[in-house]
Amino acid sequence: MALVRQEGLEPRSPGGARRRKALLGAAAEHLLLILLAGLVLVPFVWMLATSIKPADQIFGEPLDLLPDRLALAENYGKALFSVPMLGFMLNGLVVVTGILLVQVAVALFAGYALAKLEFRGRGLLFACVVFGLCVPIQVPALPLYLALAELRALDTYFALMVPFFLSVFAIFLFRQFFKGYPDEVIQAARLDGMTEVEVVLRLILPSARPAIAAFAVFSITAHWNDLYWPLIAVNSMERATPPLGMLLFKDSELSADFGALTAGAAIITLPLLVVFMLAQRQFVRGITMTGFK
C-alpha cells in the first residue's frame, strides 16, 4: 500500500517545539530587561542632555533631547570652577576610602569569627548583627552628634566617617562568604602553626576579593551619595562631600542655572560609574558566592 504523506500533516518534533518555546521565553526576558534598562537610563540621558544645553533651550518648546547649540564648555566650566567642585570630590574620596578600609578590616575578622570559630554566644551575637541591619542611621544620629560636639570633633573627616566604621551589612556579607570556605584548609593551616590572624590575612583575604569588591561597590555608592549625615556633621565648604557640595552649589548665585547644576550632577556621578565598571566582574562573583540574589 502506498503511503501518501500530505504536506503539513506530519507530526512536529517535540524537541523543536521546546526549542521554539525556549527562544520565545528568552526573547521575552531580554525585551523586558531592555525596557527596564531604558526606564533606568532615561533620567541619566536627560541629565546629560540638559548639561549640554544653553539656558534658553532647557525648558523651551518643544523639549528636544539635543540642543541647536552646544553649551558644553560653558555649563561644565561653571560646575567645575564657580564652586570648589574638585574639592568636594576630594573630600568624598577621602571619606569613602577611610570608611571602606575600616569597615573591611573590622568585618573580615568579625565575619570569620561568626562563620568559623566556636564560642559561647555566637548565635546571639549573629542575631544582634541581623538586628543591626534594621537600624537606620537616623536612630543613633542625635547621640552621635552630641558625642562629637562634646569632643569638638564636628566639621572634620573623622566626624564624617566614624558613624560608619562598623558595618553590620559587611559583617553579614563576609560571614555568608566565609561559611562556604573549606574547613579542611583552615584546619591544615592551624596544624602548620598559623594563628587565626594569619589564617585570615594569608588564606581568607586573598580568596575574599569578590566579596570585598561587592561590598566596596555598595559602600562607596552609599557614602558618596550620602547627604543626611554630612548635612548634620559639616557646616563649612572645606569639608563638604559631593552631595552636600551640590546643595551649596544650588544655593549659590547659579541656583537658576539648571545646565550648570546638571553638569555638576554628571561630574559627581562619573566616579561611581568608573568604580562599578572596574569592579563589575568581581561584584557579580561576590554577590553570587555570598548567596545574595
TORMAR-929938 format. One record per residue (C-alpha): residue number from 1; residue in three letters; x, y, z. Coordinates in pm, whole numbers. Each point is the difference from the previous one (the first is absolute). Layout:
N
{n = NUM; res = ala; px = X; py = Y; pz = Z}
...
END
This chain:
293
{n = 1; res = met; px = 0; py = 0; pz = 0}
{n = 2; res = ala; px = 136; py = 333; pz = -95}
{n = 3; res = leu; px = 37; py = 242; pz = 283}
{n = 4; res = val; px = -106; py = 347; pz = -94}
{n = 5; res = arg; px = 135; py = 274; pz = 224}
{n = 6; res = gln; px = -185; py = 323; pz = -25}
{n = 7; res = glu; px = 204; py = 311; pz = 44}
{n = 8; res = gly; px = -60; py = 163; pz = 335}
{n = 9; res = leu; px = -147; py = -313; pz = 163}
{n = 10; res = glu; px = 328; py = -147; pz = 121}
{n = 11; res = pro; px = 39; py = 4; pz = 378}
{n = 12; res = arg; px = 225; py = 275; pz = 129}
{n = 13; res = ser; px = 311; py = -87; pz = 199}
{n = 14; res = pro; px = -45; py = 51; pz = 378}
{n = 15; res = gly; px = 361; py = 114; pz = 21}
{n = 16; res = gly; px = -59; py = 271; pz = -257}
{n = 17; res = ala; px = -306; py = 127; pz = 186}
{n = 18; res = arg; px = 195; py = 19; pz = 323}
{n = 19; res = arg; px = 281; py = 192; pz = -169}
{n = 20; res = arg; px = -245; py = 250; pz = -149}
{n = 21; res = lys; px = -165; py = 42; pz = 338}
{n = 22; res = ala; px = 339; py = 55; pz = 165}
{n = 23; res = leu; px = 99; py = 255; pz = -266}
{n = 24; res = leu; px = -329; py = 188; pz = 42}
{n = 25; res = gly; px = 47; py = 1; pz = 379}
{n = 26; res = ala; px = 356; py = 128; pz = -29}
{n = 27; res = ala; px = -110; py = 269; pz = -247}
{n = 28; res = ala; px = -277; py = 112; pz = 235}
{n = 29; res = glu; px = 242; py = 13; pz = 294}
{n = 30; res = his; px = 253; py = 207; pz = -195}
{n = 31; res = leu; px = -273; py = 234; pz = -125}
{n = 32; res = leu; px = -117; py = 55; pz = 358}
{n = 33; res = leu; px = 358; py = 63; pz = 116}
{n = 34; res = ile; px = 54; py = 249; pz = -284}
{n = 35; res = leu; px = -318; py = 187; pz = 95}
{n = 36; res = leu; px = 99; py = 12; pz = 368}
{n = 37; res = ala; px = 353; py = 112; pz = -91}
{n = 38; res = gly; px = -152; py = 273; pz = -214}
{n = 39; res = leu; px = -210; py = 123; pz = 291}
{n = 40; res = val; px = 308; py = 12; pz = 220}
{n = 41; res = leu; px = 209; py = 179; pz = -261}
{n = 42; res = val; px = -256; py = 267; pz = -93}
{n = 43; res = pro; px = 86; py = 234; pz = 295}
{n = 44; res = phe; px = 373; py = -31; pz = -72}
{n = 45; res = val; px = -48; py = 68; pz = -371}
{n = 46; res = trp; px = -215; py = 303; pz = 81}
{n = 47; res = met; px = 259; py = 122; pz = 253}
{n = 48; res = leu; px = 278; py = -23; pz = -257}
{n = 49; res = ala; px = -215; py = 168; pz = -264}
{n = 50; res = thr; px = -87; py = 284; pz = 236}
{n = 51; res = ser; px = 364; py = 44; pz = 98}
{n = 52; res = ile; px = 94; py = 95; pz = -358}
{n = 53; res = lys; px = -294; py = 232; pz = -69}
{n = 54; res = pro; px = 8; py = 378; pz = 21}
{n = 55; res = ala; px = -234; py = 150; pz = 259}
{n = 56; res = asp; px = -257; py = 120; pz = -254}
{n = 57; res = gln; px = -54; py = -351; pz = -141}
{n = 58; res = ile; px = -39; py = -203; pz = 320}
{n = 59; res = phe; px = -370; py = 75; pz = 45}
{n = 60; res = gly; px = -69; py = 117; pz = -351}
{n = 61; res = glu; px = -268; py = -144; pz = -225}
{n = 62; res = pro; px = 20; py = -259; pz = -129}
{n = 63; res = leu; px = 216; py = -187; pz = 254}
{n = 64; res = asp; px = 266; py = -136; pz = -232}
{n = 65; res = leu; px = 259; py = -245; pz = 124}
{n = 66; res = leu; px = 284; py = 161; pz = -196}
{n = 67; res = pro; px = 39; py = 379; pz = -5}
{n = 68; res = asp; px = 52; py = 220; pz = -304}
{n = 69; res = arg; px = 311; py = 141; pz = 164}
{n = 70; res = leu; px = 233; py = -182; pz = 236}
{n = 71; res = ala; px = 84; py = 163; pz = 334}
{n = 72; res = leu; px = 235; py = -276; pz = 112}
{n = 73; res = ala; px = 299; py = 214; pz = 94}
{n = 74; res = glu; px = -218; py = 269; pz = 159}
{n = 75; res = asn; px = -202; py = -231; pz = 227}
{n = 76; res = tyr; px = 283; py = -232; pz = 102}
{n = 77; res = gly; px = 234; py = 295; pz = 51}
{n = 78; res = lys; px = -247; py = 156; pz = 243}
{n = 79; res = ala; px = -48; py = -332; pz = 180}
{n = 80; res = leu; px = 374; py = -50; pz = 45}
{n = 81; res = phe; px = 123; py = 350; pz = 74}
{n = 82; res = ser; px = -289; py = 211; pz = 134}
{n = 83; res = val; px = 0; py = -212; pz = 316}
{n = 84; res = pro; px = 282; py = -225; pz = 133}
{n = 85; res = met; px = -145; py = -313; pz = -164}
{n = 86; res = leu; px = 337; py = -177; pz = -15}
{n = 87; res = gly; px = 45; py = 69; pz = 371}
{n = 88; res = phe; px = -340; py = -154; pz = 72}
{n = 89; res = met; px = 99; py = -310; pz = -196}
{n = 90; res = leu; px = 334; py = -22; pz = 180}
{n = 91; res = asn; px = -184; py = 12; pz = 332}
{n = 92; res = gly; px = -232; py = -273; pz = -120}
{n = 93; res = leu; px = 297; py = -214; pz = -107}
{n = 94; res = val; px = 165; py = 37; pz = 341}
{n = 95; res = val; px = -322; py = -82; pz = 185}
{n = 96; res = val; px = -106; py = -305; pz = -205}
{n = 97; res = thr; px = 355; py = -143; pz = -2}
{n = 98; res = gly; px = 44; py = 41; pz = 376}
{n = 99; res = ile; px = -341; py = -151; pz = 72}
{n = 100; res = leu; px = 57; py = -294; pz = -236}
{n = 101; res = leu; px = 342; py = -91; pz = 141}
{n = 102; res = val; px = -121; py = -7; pz = 361}
{n = 103; res = gln; px = -322; py = -181; pz = -89}
{n = 104; res = val; px = 185; py = -275; pz = -187}
{n = 105; res = ala; px = 262; py = -38; pz = 273}
{n = 106; res = val; px = -266; py = -40; pz = 269}
{n = 107; res = ala; px = -239; py = -214; pz = -204}
{n = 108; res = leu; px = 269; py = -244; pz = -115}
{n = 109; res = phe; px = 86; py = -111; pz = 353}
{n = 110; res = ala; px = -355; py = 25; pz = 132}
{n = 111; res = gly; px = -143; py = -197; pz = -295}
{n = 112; res = tyr; px = 270; py = -265; pz = 34}
{n = 113; res = ala; px = -67; py = -38; pz = 372}
{n = 114; res = leu; px = -375; py = -38; pz = -54}
{n = 115; res = ala; px = 49; py = -250; pz = -283}
{n = 116; res = lys; px = 291; py = -217; pz = 114}
{n = 117; res = leu; px = 65; py = 38; pz = 373}
{n = 118; res = glu; px = -193; py = -181; pz = 269}
{n = 119; res = phe; px = -70; py = 210; pz = 309}
{n = 120; res = arg; px = -278; py = 55; pz = 247}
{n = 121; res = gly; px = -259; py = 254; pz = -111}
{n = 122; res = arg; px = 86; py = -17; pz = -370}
{n = 123; res = gly; px = -364; py = -45; pz = -99}
{n = 124; res = leu; px = -110; py = 292; pz = 217}
{n = 125; res = leu; px = 275; py = 219; pz = -144}
{n = 126; res = phe; px = -104; py = -87; pz = -353}
{n = 127; res = ala; px = -360; py = 79; pz = 90}
{n = 128; res = cys; px = 115; py = 344; pz = 117}
{n = 129; res = val; px = 175; py = 48; pz = -335}
{n = 130; res = val; px = -320; py = -85; pz = -186}
{n = 131; res = phe; px = -196; py = 232; pz = 228}
{n = 132; res = gly; px = 251; py = 274; pz = -73}
{n = 133; res = leu; px = -96; py = -21; pz = -368}
{n = 134; res = cys; px = -340; py = 138; pz = 98}
{n = 135; res = val; px = 135; py = 310; pz = 178}
{n = 136; res = pro; px = 30; py = 305; pz = -228}
{n = 137; res = ile; px = 258; py = 273; pz = 49}
{n = 138; res = gln; px = -274; py = 240; pz = 112}
{n = 139; res = val; px = -40; py = -191; pz = 328}
{n = 140; res = pro; px = 351; py = 58; pz = 147}
{n = 141; res = ala; px = 48; py = 334; pz = -180}
{n = 142; res = leu; px = -84; py = 222; pz = 300}
{n = 143; res = pro; px = 222; py = -182; pz = 256}
{n = 144; res = leu; px = 284; py = -6; pz = -252}
{n = 145; res = tyr; px = -38; py = 370; pz = -68}
{n = 146; res = leu; px = 2; py = 84; pz = 372}
{n = 147; res = ala; px = 306; py = -219; pz = 60}
{n = 148; res = leu; px = 193; py = 156; pz = -288}
{n = 149; res = ala; px = -101; py = 348; pz = 113}
{n = 150; res = glu; px = 124; py = -78; pz = 351}
{n = 151; res = leu; px = 330; py = -118; pz = -145}
{n = 152; res = arg; px = 18; py = 310; pz = -224}
{n = 153; res = ala; px = 37; py = -233; pz = -297}
{n = 154; res = leu; px = -277; py = 137; pz = -221}
{n = 155; res = asp; px = 85; py = 130; pz = -347}
{n = 156; res = thr; px = 287; py = -247; pz = -40}
{n = 157; res = tyr; px = 65; py = -307; pz = -212}
{n = 158; res = phe; px = -20; py = -208; pz = 316}
{n = 159; res = ala; px = -353; py = 124; pz = 69}
{n = 160; res = leu; px = -103; py = -94; pz = -354}
{n = 161; res = met; px = 145; py = -351; pz = 26}
{n = 162; res = val; px = -34; py = -126; pz = 357}
{n = 163; res = pro; px = -374; py = -92; pz = -3}
{n = 164; res = phe; px = 65; py = -246; pz = -283}
{n = 165; res = phe; px = 317; py = -172; pz = 118}
{n = 166; res = leu; px = -204; py = -297; pz = 121}
{n = 167; res = ser; px = -211; py = -140; pz = -284}
{n = 168; res = val; px = -233; py = -282; pz = 102}
{n = 169; res = phe; px = -79; py = -54; pz = -367}
{n = 170; res = ala; px = 369; py = -64; pz = -72}
{n = 171; res = ile; px = 23; py = -242; pz = 294}
{n = 172; res = phe; px = -307; py = -186; pz = -125}
{n = 173; res = leu; px = 131; py = -7; pz = -357}
{n = 174; res = phe; px = 344; py = -133; pz = 94}
{n = 175; res = arg; px = -148; py = -251; pz = 243}
{n = 176; res = gln; px = -210; py = -143; pz = -285}
{n = 177; res = phe; px = 309; py = -18; pz = -219}
{n = 178; res = phe; px = 218; py = -165; pz = 265}
{n = 179; res = lys; px = -265; py = -265; pz = 70}
{n = 180; res = gly; px = 87; py = -153; pz = -336}
{n = 181; res = tyr; px = 376; py = -1; pz = 57}
{n = 182; res = pro; px = 136; py = -358; pz = 49}
{n = 183; res = asp; px = 56; py = -87; pz = 366}
{n = 184; res = glu; px = 271; py = -248; pz = -103}
{n = 185; res = val; px = 222; py = 279; pz = -133}
{n = 186; res = ile; px = -36; py = 197; pz = 322}
{n = 187; res = gln; px = 73; py = -308; pz = 214}
{n = 188; res = ala; px = 310; py = -77; pz = -207}
{n = 189; res = ala; px = 122; py = 358; pz = 43}
{n = 190; res = arg; px = -50; py = -26; pz = 376}
{n = 191; res = leu; px = 196; py = -325; pz = 8}
{n = 192; res = asp; px = 281; py = 178; pz = -184}
{n = 193; res = gly; px = 18; py = 248; pz = 285}
{n = 194; res = met; px = -195; py = 293; pz = -143}
{n = 195; res = thr; px = -183; py = 223; pz = 243}
{n = 196; res = glu; px = -358; py = 107; pz = -67}
{n = 197; res = val; px = 122; py = 343; pz = -111}
{n = 198; res = glu; px = 239; py = -161; pz = -249}
{n = 199; res = val; px = -280; py = -224; pz = -126}
{n = 200; res = val; px = -213; py = 305; pz = -73}
{n = 201; res = leu; px = 276; py = 209; pz = -156}
{n = 202; res = arg; px = 185; py = -270; pz = -197}
{n = 203; res = leu; px = -281; py = -241; pz = -96}
{n = 204; res = ile; px = -338; py = 167; pz = 31}
{n = 205; res = leu; px = 84; py = 348; pz = -124}
{n = 206; res = pro; px = 135; py = -99; pz = -346}
{n = 207; res = ser; px = -305; py = -217; pz = -67}
{n = 208; res = ala; px = -242; py = 263; pz = 129}
{n = 209; res = arg; px = 68; py = 250; pz = -279}
{n = 210; res = pro; px = -341; py = -58; pz = -168}
{n = 211; res = ala; px = -182; py = 62; pz = 328}
{n = 212; res = ile; px = 214; py = 309; pz = 71}
{n = 213; res = ala; px = -67; py = 133; pz = -350}
{n = 214; res = ala; px = -374; py = -54; pz = 39}
{n = 215; res = phe; px = -7; py = 175; pz = 333}
{n = 216; res = ala; px = 227; py = 280; pz = -125}
{n = 217; res = val; px = -252; py = 88; pz = -272}
{n = 218; res = phe; px = -281; py = 17; pz = 256}
{n = 219; res = ser; px = 205; py = 198; pz = 251}
{n = 220; res = ile; px = 152; py = 251; pz = -243}
{n = 221; res = thr; px = -334; py = 66; pz = -167}
{n = 222; res = ala; px = -184; py = 46; pz = 330}
{n = 223; res = his; px = 252; py = 236; pz = 161}
{n = 224; res = trp; px = 86; py = 193; pz = -315}
{n = 225; res = asn; px = -371; py = 80; pz = -42}
{n = 226; res = asp; px = -75; py = 51; pz = 370}
{n = 227; res = leu; px = -146; py = 340; pz = 82}
{n = 228; res = tyr; px = -169; py = -61; pz = 334}
{n = 229; res = trp; px = 303; py = -39; pz = 228}
{n = 230; res = pro; px = 230; py = 257; pz = -170}
{n = 231; res = leu; px = -283; py = 251; pz = 29}
{n = 232; res = ile; px = 10; py = -54; pz = 379}
{n = 233; res = ala; px = 373; py = -40; pz = 61}
{n = 234; res = val; px = 140; py = 266; pz = -237}
{n = 235; res = asn; px = -69; py = 372; pz = -3}
{n = 236; res = ser; px = 273; py = 129; pz = -232}
{n = 237; res = met; px = 86; py = -45; pz = -366}
{n = 238; res = glu; px = 354; py = -115; pz = 87}
{n = 239; res = arg; px = -129; py = -343; pz = 110}
{n = 240; res = ala; px = -308; py = -24; pz = -223}
{n = 241; res = thr; px = -50; py = -329; pz = -187}
{n = 242; res = pro; px = -138; py = -7; pz = -358}
{n = 243; res = pro; px = -374; py = -13; pz = 87}
{n = 244; res = leu; px = 40; py = 273; pz = 262}
{n = 245; res = gly; px = 210; py = 196; pz = -247}
{n = 246; res = met; px = -280; py = -28; pz = -255}
{n = 247; res = leu; px = -240; py = 136; pz = 259}
{n = 248; res = leu; px = 229; py = 297; pz = 64}
{n = 249; res = phe; px = 44; py = 34; pz = -374}
{n = 250; res = lys; px = -376; py = 21; pz = -45}
{n = 251; res = asp; px = -22; py = 270; pz = 266}
{n = 252; res = ser; px = 264; py = 212; pz = -172}
{n = 253; res = glu; px = -54; py = 265; pz = -262}
{n = 254; res = leu; px = -43; py = -276; pz = -260}
{n = 255; res = ser; px = -316; py = -136; pz = 161}
{n = 256; res = ala; px = -203; py = 59; pz = -318}
{n = 257; res = asp; px = 266; py = -131; pz = -238}
{n = 258; res = phe; px = -125; py = -355; pz = -51}
{n = 259; res = gly; px = 255; py = -69; pz = -271}
{n = 260; res = ala; px = 285; py = 56; pz = 246}
{n = 261; res = leu; px = -182; py = -194; pz = 273}
{n = 262; res = thr; px = -50; py = -307; pz = -217}
{n = 263; res = ala; px = 361; py = 29; pz = -117}
{n = 264; res = gly; px = 106; py = -13; pz = 366}
{n = 265; res = ala; px = -224; py = -303; pz = 54}
{n = 266; res = ala; px = 157; py = -172; pz = -300}
{n = 267; res = ile; px = 350; py = 72; pz = 132}
{n = 268; res = ile; px = -63; py = -154; pz = 342}
{n = 269; res = thr; px = -180; py = -299; pz = -155}
{n = 270; res = leu; px = 292; py = -90; pz = -228}
{n = 271; res = pro; px = 231; py = -144; pz = 274}
{n = 272; res = leu; px = -273; py = -243; pz = 109}
{n = 273; res = leu; px = -40; py = -126; pz = -355}
{n = 274; res = val; px = 376; py = -49; pz = -28}
{n = 275; res = val; px = 14; py = -191; pz = 331}
{n = 276; res = phe; px = -285; py = -230; pz = -104}
{n = 277; res = met; px = 148; py = -68; pz = -344}
{n = 278; res = leu; px = 338; py = -88; pz = 153}
{n = 279; res = ala; px = -154; py = -227; pz = 265}
{n = 280; res = gln; px = -286; py = -140; pz = -209}
{n = 281; res = arg; px = 133; py = -354; pz = -43}
{n = 282; res = gln; px = 112; py = -34; pz = 362}
{n = 283; res = phe; px = -327; py = 160; pz = 113}
{n = 284; res = val; px = -210; py = -264; pz = -178}
{n = 285; res = arg; px = 221; py = -280; pz = 133}
{n = 286; res = gly; px = -20; py = 137; pz = 354}
{n = 287; res = ile; px = -379; py = 27; pz = -7}
{n = 288; res = thr; px = -26; py = -356; pz = -136}
{n = 289; res = met; px = 247; py = -153; pz = 246}
{n = 290; res = thr; px = -156; py = 166; pz = 305}
{n = 291; res = gly; px = -346; py = -132; pz = -77}
{n = 292; res = phe; px = -172; py = 330; pz = -84}
{n = 293; res = lys; px = -245; py = 12; pz = -290}
END
